[in-house]
Amino acid sequence: MSSLLSQLSPSITNLIRLDHTHVLTAFHQYEIGSSPRLKKGLTDNVCLAIEIHAQLEEEIFYPAMRTVADNEVLRKSTPEHDEMRGLIARLRNMPVGDPAFDDTFFELMRHVMHHVADEETMLLPAAERLIPDQLCDLGAQMNKRRLELVGPRAPELASSMARSLSTGTLVGIGSAMLAGAYLLTRHRYGDRLAAARNRFARAI
């Protein structure tokens, strides 16, 4: 990968943080009283974003971290992704009208919140401390691979976005997947994540 491209790319740690923010933003658009169509669109968006994000971490970020660290957060990250994938499979095979749908969605988000907290308090700061000179190159790799993963699933993404935006709900998952969202500042990100976490705590 060219040195110039790497230098122009956002760091992989910032891309991961922004992915987290976009998933949490979509989650907080979900309300139990929303229409089935909107719930389905939001759920599909969240599930697709988590699947792609998890694959990117497993292919690019975690291997890079394993060369310099061996800790509990890193060891349990992939098993936690697998638990999320199991909940995603349940949601995809469950009608929105099923009484268990809302509970399953919130269970998925509890797993996501726990995973995000571990990564953002321990794993991402460790990466910025241990491999600072690799972060932009890894970010460029992540953006390139993201486009490869999103491409075949573009119809699925477009369909879920149309449903989730049908009543004016702004989700932003699609733009995050296409790597345009990294222009947000770290300061704004911190404010949004703190607000999202506060809303989540009140919701459960």
C-alpha positions, 0 to 999 in steps of 0.5 A: 500500500502506498505511503501517501495513501497510508498518510492520508487515511484515518487511523484504524482506531478512529475508524473503529470508534466511528463504527461504534458511534454509528451503530449506537446512533442507529440503536437509539433510533429504535423504539418499541412503539415504532412501526414494524417496517422501521424496526426491521430497517433499523435492525437490518442496518445494525446487524449488517454494520456489526457483521462487517465491522466484526470481520474487519477487526478480525481480519486486520486489527486483531492480528496486528494487535496480537503481534504486540499484545496478549490480554484478556480483551483481545482473547475474548473479542472474537468469541464476543463477535460470535455471540453477536452473530448468533443473536443476529441470526436469531433476529433475521429468522424472527418476525418483527411481530414476535414478542421476543424480537424487541428483547433479542434486539436489546440483548444484542445491544447489551453485548455491543455496549459491553464489547465497545466499552472494553475496546475503547477503554483498553484495546484502542488505547493500547494500539495507539501506545504500542503500534502508533506508526502502523495505525494509518496504514491499517486504517487504509487497509480497513477502508479498502477491505470495507468497500470489498465487503460492502459491495456484494451486500449493497442491495441489502444495505440499500433496502434496509436504509430505505426502510429505516429512513422512510419516516425521516430517521437518520441512521448514517450506517451506510456512510460509515461503511463507505468510510466518509464518516471519519471527518467527524472530530474526536471531540464530537465523537466523544460527546455523541458516544457519552450521550448514546451511552446515557440513553442506553443506560436509561433504556435497559 
